[in-house]
Amino acid sequence: MKVLGVALGAVFLTVPLAADSGAELRVDFRNPALTPSNWTMVVHPDGSAHFRSDRGSAPGDPQEPIEPVVVDKEVRLSEPFVDRVFDTVHKHNLLNLNCESHYKVAFQGWKKLTYTGPDGSGGCEFNYSKDHEIEELGESFVAVASTIIEGARLELLRQHDPLGLDKEMEYLTEAAGDGRLQQLCAIRGILQKLQDDPDVMERVRKRARVLLALSAK
């Protein structure tokens, strides 16, 4: 999977994005087969963002007895990631285009991107986009949302099932390595708590330490 998190050091800006006071990108995702089935993320050029999820009505997974019902929080994303996001938006006519490919591909969930700013507005919606940069943008936001939801799950496990943290941190380490999770900086708070908590397994603390180092890159 190609993701925006790869080689973010090579970012070429075409407009002074950070100066776009009042600009924002809203991402709405929905897939009734998943839990959560809906989430929204609003991102600003300075890296500040707000995330909210809705569990939906999908049956619970017996393998995941502890899951966040609703996640509603402010997060901070890295400057290179956000610069790349808004650069992509501007390169694609503020998203005033037909994003959907209409190809016969597996349903991945509807991603609706909506940009508003002093330079105009636009938006498009897609399951799978024929434009590879827009498709990568959607994939990256799904990966960031997964990271935020995973952070909320870690919070619950720390409170109610500390032994379950070992398996969860193993998954988080693997998923961060292969791109399924991105922007670990969005969950630095819980990773810091786990690193510093003497009551959790040492293996969990070590993995938290490694992930914290990755989140700073």
N, C-alpha and C positions, 0 to 999 in steps of 0.2 A: 504494500500500500504506500503510495506516495503521499507525503504529508508536509505541511508547511514547517514543521519543527525541524526538518533536515536542512542543513546549510543555511541557517537564518543569518549567518554573518554576512552573506552576500546579498544585501538588500539595496535595491536601487530605487530611490524615491523620485517620483516625477513631479510632486507638488509638496509644498510645506505642510505636511499633514498635522504635525504637532501644533501648528498655529491655528488649526481649524477649530476654534472655540465653538462649542455647541454641536459639533458633529458627533454622530453616533451610528453604530451598526447594530441592528436588532436581528437576532437569529431565533427563529421559532422552529421547533422540531416536534414531529408527532409520528408515532407508530404504536397503534393500539395493542400490538402483540408484545411490546416490551414493558418493563417496569424500571423507571417511570415511563409512562406512555407519552408525556408531553413535557417539554421544558423550553424555557426562554432565556436567552442571554443578551444583555445590552452592553455593548463595548464602546469605550471612548478612546480617542487617540492618545491620552496620557496613560493608558493601561488599566484604568479603573473599570470595573465591570460589575454588573449585578446578574445573579443567576437565580432562577426559580424553577422548580420542577413540580409536576403533579403526578402522583403515582398512577392514576387511572384505575381501570377495573380488571386488569389482567390477573389471573389467579396467582397466588403467591408460590414461590419456588420452595419446596420442602427442604432443598439443600441450602437455602439461604433464609433461615428463620428470622434473622435480624436484618432489616432493610429500612432505609430512610423513607418515611411516608411522604414528607415534603421537605425539600431543601430550598431555603430562601436566604441568600446571603450575598454580601459584597465580597468580591475577590479582586486580586490584582494580577494582571498578566504581564509578561515580559515585554520590554520595549521593542526588541527585534521582531517578536511575533506580531505585535499590534501594528508596527510600521508596515510589515509585509501584508497584513490583512487590508489596511486602508489603501495601500498602494494597489493591490489587486482590484479593489472596488473602483478606484479612479481609472485604472487602465481599462476597465470594462464599462465605461460610460455610466458610472454611478449605478450599475446593475440594471440599467434600462435595456434589457435584452431578453430573449427567450432562452432561459437556462435549460429547460427540460429537453432531453434527447429523444424521448418517445421510443427508445430502443427497448427490446424485450429483454429486460434484465430483472434479476431478483429485486423484490421490494426491499429497500433499505431504510425507508422512512422519509417523510416529506420534510425538506429543509426550505424554509422561507427566509430570504435575506432582504432586509429593508434598510436602506441608507437614508439618512436625513442630515443636512448640514447647510452652512451658509452658501455653498456653491451649487445647491440643488438637492434633488432627492430621486430615489428610484428603488426598484426591488424586483425580485424574481423568485420563483419557487420551482423545486425540482426533487425528483427521486434520484435520478442519475443524470448528470449534466454532460452534454456533448463537448463542452469547453473544459479542458483538463484542469485549468487553473481554478475555475469555479468548483469543479468536482473536488479538487484538493482542499479548497476552502471549506466546503461542507464536511469533508472527512475530518479535517483538523478540528472543527468546532465540535463534532461528535466526540472526538478523542478528549478535548478539553472538558466537555460536559461529563464524560465518564470519569475523569480525574476528580472533578468536584464532588460527584456522587460517591465515588470511592472514599474521598476524605470524610464525608458525612457518615459512611458506614464504619470507618475506623473509629470515629468518635463514639458511636453506639457500642461497638465491640469493646472499646476501652472501658466503658462504663458498666456493661452488662455481661460480657463474655470475653475476658482478657485472654483466655486460652485460644480463642478463635482468631486472635490477631496474627498468630504465626502463619497460618495458611493464607490469610488475607494479604499479609505483607510479602509472602512469596509470590502470589499472583501479581501484586502491584509492581514488584521488581521486574518480573518477566514482561508485563504489559508496557511498562515504561521503556524497556529495552527495545521492543519491537514496534513501538509507535501506536499501540492501541490506546495508551494514555499519553497525554501531552500536557505541558505547562504545570509541572509539579510545584512551581512557585505558588499556584493557587491554593495549595493545601499545606503550605509550610507550617502553619500553626499546629496542626495535629501531628505532623512529623516531628516537630520540635518537642511536643509533649511526650511522644513515645520515646524519643531519644533520651529524654531526661527522667523518665519514670522508672524508679527502681523496682516497682511492683510488677512490671511486665517482663517477659522472657528476655534474656540477654540477646538471643538471636533476633528478636524483634527490634531491640534497641540498635543493634548493629546495622540492620537493614534500613532503619529510619535514618541513621547517620549517613549511609551511602546515598540514599534518596535525597536527603537535604543537600548534599554536595552537588548532586545532579541538578537540583532545582535552582542552584545559584548560577548555572552556566547559561 
